[in-house]
Amino acid sequence: MLGKNQVECPQSLLRAARSSAPLRTAIVNAGAAVVMESAYDAASAGVIEPVFFGDSDAIHKYASELNWDISGYEVIEAGDEQSAATAAASAASGGDVAAVMKGHIHTDVFMRALLSRNANLRTERRLTHVFHMTVPGREGQLLLTDCAVNIHPDVETKKAVIQNAVDLAHALGIEKPKVALLSATEEQMEQMPSSIEAKLLTDWAQDSVKGADVFGPLAMDLALSADAARTKGVDHPVAGHADIIVVPDIVTGNALFKMMVHYMNACAAGIGLGAKVPILLTSRADPPAARLASAALAAIVKNHGDQSA
């Protein structure tokens, strides 16, 4: 077990990300120490080719503190975070960058610019967020969704949550991901709307979601523990073997991923899906390994999309 706060970026993500050229990525409002450190780590790892948006003096200052020569990279001057976000969204819309990373900028400003009509980055699918969780001592990959964007998703939104996560799992090489729809019970209960919705989504997925097993409602133990599933007599391929856990709301997801990060030393790589480019919603609180893993995840998503086109 790693010591406290010693989080490692999974080498499997880095290897997969490096299978193609570095992903040209907009770093929005880049003029801050932690943002430049994130960009430096990802560029040094061969995962991204950064394009910096923000105060050029601050960007060069923090690059110098890292002993990083950024003369070979493009720096786009922007006077404030709104200007940086708008310029980055325009670059993504025009195909000049293939991903967008949140820098030193308020999340609402960042997302408003990317999802505005003028940005033209929306698709027919709802924007959702997925965490790729790497837990020390646990084999396999685990995806949690949606823990960061949709606060209390309805059934229609959860359909996009499921499909985006399944697409990500396919990009990661999971041929037929097992999707657990989380509730606090394996039974349908009118007093627990998440259990009713889980059954509706299970029925919908049978004909609508290709290349995945989707099942619920399942409590957390039944999603991840084969022993618990056997003990409670739940016989389904997903029970005890989930690759993807779809949470009922953002409170559940936020608590679950933070518990895994802070008490299990998990590496949480997060990405926004459903737009025309991957969106990296990195946080100042993320350890460097998690920010690097998020960049690698974006590269994998984009490379898989290009190969599938």
C-alpha positions as a Markdown table, in Angstrom:
| # | Residue | x | y | z |
|---|---|---|---|---|
| 1 | Met | 0.0 | 0.0 | 0.0 |
| 2 | Leu | 1.3 | 3.5 | -0.8 |
| 3 | Gly | 1.8 | 6.0 | 1.9 |
| 4 | Lys | -0.7 | 8.9 | 2.5 |
| 5 | Asn | -1.1 | 11.1 | -0.6 |
| 6 | Gln | 1.3 | 9.0 | -2.7 |
| 7 | Val | -0.8 | 8.4 | -5.8 |
| 8 | Glu | 0.6 | 6.8 | -8.9 |
| 9 | Cys | -0.6 | 7.4 | -12.5 |
| 10 | Pro | -1.4 | 4.0 | -14.0 |
| 11 | Gln | 1.2 | 3.0 | -16.5 |
| 12 | Ser | -1.5 | 1.3 | -18.6 |
| 13 | Leu | -3.1 | 4.7 | -19.3 |
| 14 | Leu | 0.2 | 6.2 | -20.3 |
| 15 | Arg | 1.1 | 3.4 | -22.6 |
| 16 | Ala | -2.2 | 3.6 | -24.4 |
| 17 | Ala | -2.0 | 7.4 | -24.6 |
| 18 | Arg | 1.4 | 7.2 | -26.2 |
| 19 | Ser | 0.2 | 4.9 | -29.0 |
| 20 | Ser | -0.5 | 8.1 | -31.1 |
| 21 | Ala | 1.0 | 11.5 | -31.4 |
| 22 | Pro | 0.7 | 13.9 | -28.4 |
| 23 | Leu | -2.8 | 15.4 | -28.2 |
| 24 | Arg | -2.9 | 19.1 | -29.0 |
| 25 | Thr | -4.6 | 20.4 | -25.9 |
| 26 | Ala | -5.8 | 23.9 | -25.0 |
| 27 | Ile | -4.7 | 24.9 | -21.4 |
| 28 | Val | -7.2 | 27.5 | -20.4 |
| 29 | Asn | -6.0 | 30.4 | -18.3 |
| 30 | Ala | -2.6 | 28.7 | -17.9 |
| 31 | Gly | -0.8 | 31.3 | -15.9 |
| 32 | Ala | -0.7 | 29.5 | -12.5 |
| 33 | Ala | 1.9 | 27.3 | -10.9 |
| 34 | Val | -0.2 | 24.1 | -10.5 |
| 35 | Val | -1.6 | 24.5 | -14.0 |
| 36 | Met | 1.8 | 24.8 | -15.6 |
| 37 | Glu | 3.1 | 21.9 | -13.5 |
| 38 | Ser | 0.2 | 19.8 | -14.9 |
| 39 | Ala | 0.9 | 20.8 | -18.5 |
| 40 | Tyr | 4.6 | 20.1 | -18.0 |
| 41 | Asp | 4.0 | 16.6 | -16.6 |
| 42 | Ala | 1.7 | 15.7 | -19.5 |
| 43 | Ala | 4.0 | 17.2 | -22.2 |
| 44 | Ser | 7.1 | 15.5 | -20.7 |
| 45 | Ala | 5.2 | 12.2 | -20.6 |
| 46 | Gly | 4.5 | 12.5 | -24.4 |
| 47 | Val | 0.8 | 12.7 | -23.8 |
| 48 | Ile | -0.1 | 16.2 | -24.9 |
| 49 | Glu | 1.1 | 19.1 | -27.0 |
| 50 | Pro | 0.0 | 22.1 | -25.0 |
| 51 | Val | -1.4 | 25.3 | -26.4 |
| 52 | Phe | -1.4 | 28.0 | -23.7 |
| 53 | Phe | -4.2 | 30.5 | -23.3 |
| 54 | Gly | -3.9 | 33.3 | -20.7 |
| 55 | Asp | -1.5 | 36.0 | -19.5 |
| 56 | Ser | 1.7 | 35.3 | -21.5 |
| 57 | Asp | 4.0 | 36.9 | -18.9 |
| 58 | Ala | 2.6 | 34.7 | -16.1 |
| 59 | Ile | 2.8 | 31.6 | -18.4 |
| 60 | His | 6.5 | 32.2 | -19.2 |
| 61 | Lys | 7.2 | 33.0 | -15.5 |
| 62 | Tyr | 5.9 | 29.7 | -14.2 |
| 63 | Ala | 7.5 | 27.8 | -17.1 |
| 64 | Ser | 10.8 | 29.4 | -16.1 |
| 65 | Glu | 10.3 | 28.2 | -12.5 |
| 66 | Leu | 10.0 | 24.7 | -13.9 |
| 67 | Asn | 13.1 | 25.1 | -16.1 |
| 68 | Trp | 10.8 | 24.4 | -19.0 |
| 69 | Asp | 11.6 | 25.8 | -22.4 |
| 70 | Ile | 8.1 | 26.5 | -23.9 |
| 71 | Ser | 9.5 | 28.4 | -27.0 |
| 72 | Gly | 8.3 | 25.5 | -29.2 |
| 73 | Tyr | 4.7 | 25.8 | -28.0 |
| 74 | Glu | 2.0 | 28.3 | -28.9 |
| 75 | Val | 1.0 | 30.9 | -26.4 |
| 76 | Ile | -2.3 | 32.8 | -27.0 |
| 77 | Glu | -2.6 | 36.1 | -25.0 |
| 78 | Ala | -5.8 | 36.5 | -23.1 |
| 79 | Gly | -6.4 | 39.2 | -20.5 |
| 80 | Asp | -8.8 | 37.4 | -18.2 |
| 81 | Glu | -10.3 | 33.9 | -17.7 |
| 82 | Gln | -13.4 | 34.7 | -19.8 |
| 83 | Ser | -11.3 | 35.7 | -22.8 |
| 84 | Ala | -9.1 | 32.6 | -22.3 |
| 85 | Ala | -12.1 | 30.3 | -22.2 |
| 86 | Thr | -13.7 | 31.9 | -25.2 |
| 87 | Ala | -10.5 | 31.7 | -27.3 |
| 88 | Ala | -9.9 | 28.1 | -26.3 |
| 89 | Ala | -13.5 | 27.1 | -27.2 |
| 90 | Ser | -13.0 | 28.8 | -30.6 |
| 91 | Ala | -9.8 | 26.9 | -31.2 |
| 92 | Ala | -11.5 | 23.6 | -30.3 |
| 93 | Ser | -14.4 | 24.5 | -32.6 |
| 94 | Gly | -12.1 | 25.3 | -35.5 |
| 95 | Gly | -10.1 | 22.1 | -35.0 |
| 96 | Asp | -6.9 | 23.8 | -33.9 |
| 97 | Val | -6.9 | 21.8 | -30.6 |
| 98 | Ala | -8.3 | 18.4 | -30.0 |
| 99 | Ala | -8.9 | 18.7 | -26.2 |
| 100 | Val | -9.5 | 21.4 | -23.6 |
| 101 | Met | -8.0 | 21.4 | -20.1 |
| 102 | Lys | -9.3 | 23.6 | -17.3 |
| 103 | Gly | -6.6 | 25.8 | -15.8 |
| 104 | His | -6.8 | 28.6 | -13.2 |
| 105 | Ile | -10.4 | 29.4 | -14.0 |
| 106 | His | -13.8 | 29.1 | -12.3 |
| 107 | Thr | -15.6 | 26.0 | -13.5 |
| 108 | Asp | -18.8 | 27.8 | -14.4 |
| 109 | Val | -16.9 | 30.3 | -16.6 |
| 110 | Phe | -15.0 | 27.5 | -18.3 |
| 111 | Met | -18.0 | 25.3 | -19.0 |
| 112 | Arg | -20.2 | 28.2 | -20.1 |
| 113 | Ala | -17.7 | 29.1 | -22.8 |
| 114 | Leu | -17.4 | 25.6 | -24.1 |
| 115 | Leu | -21.1 | 24.9 | -24.2 |
| 116 | Ser | -22.2 | 28.2 | -25.6 |
| 117 | Arg | -23.9 | 28.1 | -29.0 |
| 118 | Asn | -21.1 | 30.1 | -30.5 |
| 119 | Ala | -18.6 | 27.5 | -29.5 |
| 120 | Asn | -20.4 | 24.8 | -31.6 |
| 121 | Leu | -18.9 | 22.1 | -29.4 |
| 122 | Arg | -22.2 | 20.5 | -28.4 |
| 123 | Thr | -23.3 | 17.2 | -29.9 |
| 124 | Glu | -26.7 | 15.4 | -29.8 |
| 125 | Arg | -25.5 | 13.7 | -26.6 |
| 126 | Arg | -25.6 | 15.2 | -23.1 |
| 127 | Leu | -22.3 | 16.2 | -21.5 |
| 128 | Thr | -21.4 | 13.8 | -18.7 |
| 129 | His | -18.4 | 13.2 | -16.5 |
| 130 | Val | -16.5 | 9.9 | -15.8 |
| 131 | Phe | -13.8 | 9.1 | -13.3 |
| 132 | His | -11.3 | 6.3 | -14.2 |
| 133 | Met | -10.4 | 4.9 | -10.7 |
| 134 | Thr | -7.2 | 3.0 | -10.2 |
| 135 | Val | -7.2 | 1.5 | -6.7 |
| 136 | Pro | -3.9 | 0.0 | -5.3 |
| 137 | Gly | -4.3 | -3.7 | -4.8 |
| 138 | Arg | -7.4 | -4.0 | -7.1 |
| 139 | Glu | -7.1 | -5.6 | -10.5 |
| 140 | Gly | -8.9 | -4.2 | -13.5 |
| 141 | Gln | -10.3 | -0.8 | -14.3 |
| 142 | Leu | -13.3 | 0.9 | -12.6 |
| 143 | Leu | -15.3 | 3.8 | -14.0 |
| 144 | Leu | -17.6 | 6.0 | -11.9 |
| 145 | Thr | -20.2 | 8.2 | -13.4 |
| 146 | Asp | -21.5 | 10.9 | -13.1 |
| 147 | Cys | -19.7 | 12.3 | -10.1 |
| 148 | Ala | -19.0 | 15.9 | -11.2 |
| 149 | Val | -21.3 | 17.4 | -13.8 |
| 150 | Asn | -25.0 | 16.3 | -13.6 |
| 151 | Ile | -26.4 | 17.1 | -10.1 |
| 152 | His | -29.6 | 15.0 | -10.1 |
| 153 | Pro | -29.9 | 13.3 | -13.5 |
| 154 | Asp | -33.2 | 12.1 | -14.7 |
| 155 | Val | -33.7 | 8.9 | -16.7 |
| 156 | Glu | -33.0 | 10.5 | -20.0 |
| 157 | Thr | -29.8 | 12.1 | -18.8 |
| 158 | Lys | -28.7 | 8.8 | -17.2 |
| 159 | Lys | -29.1 | 7.2 | -20.7 |
| 160 | Ala | -26.3 | 9.5 | -21.9 |
| 161 | Val | -24.3 | 8.9 | -18.7 |
| 162 | Ile | -24.4 | 5.1 | -19.4 |
| 163 | Gln | -23.6 | 5.4 | -23.2 |
| 164 | Asn | -20.7 | 7.8 | -22.7 |
| 165 | Ala | -19.2 | 5.5 | -20.0 |
| 166 | Val | -19.6 | 2.5 | -22.2 |
| 167 | Asp | -17.9 | 4.2 | -25.1 |
| 168 | Leu | -15.0 | 5.2 | -22.8 |
| 169 | Ala | -14.8 | 1.6 | -21.6 |
| 170 | His | -14.5 | 0.4 | -25.2 |
| 171 | Ala | -11.8 | 2.9 | -25.9 |
| 172 | Leu | -9.9 | 1.5 | -22.9 |
| 173 | Gly | -10.1 | -2.0 | -24.3 |
| 174 | Ile | -13.0 | -3.4 | -22.2 |
| 175 | Glu | -14.8 | -5.3 | -24.9 |
| 176 | Lys | -18.1 | -5.8 | -23.0 |
| 177 | Pro | -18.2 | -3.7 | -19.9 |
| 178 | Lys | -20.4 | -4.6 | -17.0 |
| 179 | Val | -22.5 | -1.6 | -15.9 |
| 180 | Ala | -24.0 | -1.5 | -12.4 |
| 181 | Leu | -26.8 | 0.9 | -11.7 |
| 182 | Leu | -26.2 | 1.9 | -8.1 |
| 183 | Ser | -28.9 | 2.1 | -5.4 |
| 184 | Ala | -29.1 | 1.0 | -1.8 |
| 185 | Thr | -31.0 | -2.2 | -2.6 |
| 186 | Glu | -31.3 | -4.9 | -5.3 |
| 187 | Glu | -35.1 | -4.6 | -5.0 |
| 188 | Gln | -37.5 | -2.0 | -6.6 |
| 189 | Met | -38.9 | 0.2 | -3.9 |
| 190 | Glu | -41.3 | 3.1 | -4.5 |
| 191 | Gln | -39.7 | 5.0 | -1.6 |
| 192 | Met | -36.3 | 4.8 | -3.3 |
| 193 | Pro | -36.6 | 6.4 | -6.8 |
| 194 | Ser | -33.1 | 5.3 | -7.8 |
| 195 | Ser | -34.2 | 1.6 | -7.6 |
| 196 | Ile | -37.2 | 2.2 | -9.9 |
| 197 | Glu | -35.1 | 4.2 | -12.4 |
| 198 | Ala | -32.4 | 1.5 | -12.4 |
| 199 | Lys | -35.0 | -1.1 | -13.5 |
| 200 | Leu | -36.2 | 1.2 | -16.2 |
| 201 | Leu | -32.7 | 1.8 | -17.5 |
| 202 | Thr | -31.9 | -2.0 | -17.4 |
| 203 | Asp | -34.9 | -2.6 | -19.6 |
| 204 | Trp | -34.0 | 0.2 | -22.0 |
| 205 | Ala | -30.4 | -0.9 | -22.3 |
| 206 | Gln | -31.3 | -4.4 | -23.5 |
| 207 | Asp | -32.1 | -3.0 | -26.9 |
| 208 | Ser | -30.3 | 0.4 | -26.9 |
| 209 | Val | -26.8 | -0.2 | -25.5 |
| 210 | Lys | -24.6 | -2.3 | -27.7 |
| 211 | Gly | -21.5 | -4.1 | -26.4 |
| 212 | Ala | -22.3 | -3.9 | -22.7 |
| 213 | Asp | -24.2 | -5.6 | -19.9 |
| 214 | Val | -26.3 | -3.1 | -17.9 |
| 215 | Phe | -28.1 | -4.1 | -14.7 |
| 216 | Gly | -29.7 | -2.7 | -11.6 |
| 217 | Pro | -30.6 | -1.8 | -9.1 |
| 218 | Leu | -27.6 | -3.0 | -7.2 |
| 219 | Ala | -26.1 | -1.9 | -3.9 |
| 220 | Met | -22.4 | -1.3 | -3.8 |
| 221 | Asp | -21.5 | -4.6 | -2.3 |
| 222 | Leu | -23.5 | -6.5 | -4.9 |
| 223 | Ala | -21.8 | -4.4 | -7.7 |
| 224 | Leu | -18.3 | -5.3 | -6.7 |
| 225 | Ser | -18.3 | -8.4 | -4.5 |
| 226 | Ala | -19.0 | -11.8 | -6.1 |
| 227 | Asp | -19.2 | -13.3 | -2.6 |
| 228 | Ala | -21.9 | -10.8 | -1.6 |
| 229 | Ala | -23.8 | -11.5 | -4.8 |
| 230 | Arg | -23.7 | -15.2 | -4.2 |
| 231 | Thr | -24.8 | -14.8 | -0.6 |
| 232 | Lys | -27.8 | -12.7 | -1.5 |
| 233 | Gly | -28.7 | -14.9 | -4.5 |
| 234 | Val | -28.2 | -12.2 | -7.2 |
| 235 | Asp | -27.3 | -14.2 | -10.4 |
| 236 | His | -26.3 | -11.8 | -13.2 |
| 237 | Pro | -23.1 | -11.2 | -15.1 |
| 238 | Val | -22.8 | -7.7 | -13.7 |
| 239 | Ala | -23.3 | -8.6 | -10.0 |
| 240 | Gly | -19.9 | -8.7 | -8.3 |
| 241 | His | -18.0 | -7.8 | -11.4 |
| 242 | Ala | -18.9 | -4.2 | -12.4 |
| 243 | Asp | -16.5 | -2.3 | -14.6 |
| 244 | Ile | -18.8 | 0.8 | -14.5 |
| 245 | Ile | -20.8 | 2.1 | -11.6 |
| 246 | Val | -23.6 | 4.6 | -12.5 |
| 247 | Val | -24.4 | 6.6 | -9.3 |
| 248 | Pro | -27.9 | 8.0 | -8.7 |
| 249 | Asp | -26.8 | 11.6 | -8.1 |
| 250 | Ile | -23.8 | 13.8 | -7.7 |
| 251 | Val | -23.7 | 13.7 | -3.9 |
| 252 | Thr | -23.3 | 9.9 | -4.0 |
| 253 | Gly | -20.7 | 10.0 | -6.7 |
| 254 | Asn | -18.7 | 12.9 | -5.1 |
| 255 | Ala | -18.6 | 11.1 | -1.8 |
| 256 | Leu | -17.7 | 7.7 | -3.3 |
| 257 | Phe | -14.8 | 8.9 | -5.5 |
| 258 | Lys | -13.4 | 11.2 | -2.7 |
| 259 | Met | -13.6 | 8.3 | -0.2 |
| 260 | Met | -11.6 | 6.1 | -2.7 |
| 261 | Val | -9.0 | 8.9 | -3.2 |
| 262 | His | -8.5 | 9.9 | 0.4 |
| 263 | Tyr | -8.8 | 6.6 | 2.1 |
| 264 | Met | -7.7 | 4.1 | -0.5 |
| 265 | Asn | -5.0 | 6.2 | -2.3 |
| 266 | Ala | -6.9 | 5.8 | -5.6 |
| 267 | Cys | -5.9 | 7.7 | -8.7 |
| 268 | Ala | -8.9 | 9.5 | -10.1 |
| 269 | Ala | -8.6 | 10.4 | -13.8 |
| 270 | Gly | -11.6 | 12.6 | -14.7 |
| 271 | Ile | -12.9 | 13.5 | -18.1 |
| 272 | Gly | -16.0 | 15.3 | -19.6 |
| 273 | Leu | -17.6 | 13.4 | -22.5 |
| 274 | Gly | -20.4 | 14.2 | -24.9 |
| 275 | Ala | -18.8 | 17.3 | -26.5 |
| 276 | Lys | -16.9 | 17.3 | -29.8 |
| 277 | Val | -13.6 | 17.2 | -27.9 |
| 278 | Pro | -12.7 | 15.7 | -24.5 |
| 279 | Ile | -12.9 | 18.1 | -21.6 |
| 280 | Leu | -10.4 | 17.9 | -18.7 |
| 281 | Leu | -11.9 | 19.3 | -15.5 |
| 282 | Thr | -8.8 | 19.2 | -13.4 |
| 283 | Ser | -8.7 | 20.7 | -9.9 |
| 284 | Arg | -6.0 | 22.4 | -7.8 |
| 285 | Ala | -6.7 | 19.7 | -5.2 |
| 286 | Asp | -5.8 | 16.9 | -7.6 |
| 287 | Pro | -2.4 | 15.3 | -7.1 |
| 288 | Pro | 0.0 | 15.5 | -10.1 |
| 289 | Ala | -0.6 | 11.8 | -10.9 |
| 290 | Ala | -4.3 | 12.3 | -11.2 |
| 291 | Arg | -3.9 | 15.3 | -13.5 |
| 292 | Leu | -1.5 | 13.4 | -15.7 |
| 293 | Ala | -3.9 | 10.4 | -15.8 |
| 294 | Ser | -6.7 | 12.7 | -16.9 |
| 295 | Ala | -4.6 | 14.0 | -19.8 |
| 296 | Ala | -3.8 | 10.4 | -20.8 |
| 297 | Leu | -7.5 | 9.5 | -20.6 |
| 298 | Ala | -8.3 | 12.4 | -23.0 |
| 299 | Ala | -5.7 | 11.2 | -25.5 |
| 300 | Ile | -7.1 | 7.7 | -25.4 |
| 301 | Val | -10.6 | 8.9 | -26.0 |
| 302 | Lys | -9.6 | 11.1 | -28.9 |
| 303 | Asn | -7.3 | 8.5 | -30.5 |
| 304 | His | -10.0 | 5.9 | -30.3 |
| 305 | Gly | -12.5 | 8.3 | -31.9 |
| 306 | Asp | -10.2 | 9.0 | -34.7 |
| 307 | Gln | -9.6 | 5.3 | -35.3 |
| 308 | Ser | -13.3 | 4.6 | -35.2 |
| 309 | Ala | -14.2 | 7.3 | -37.7 |
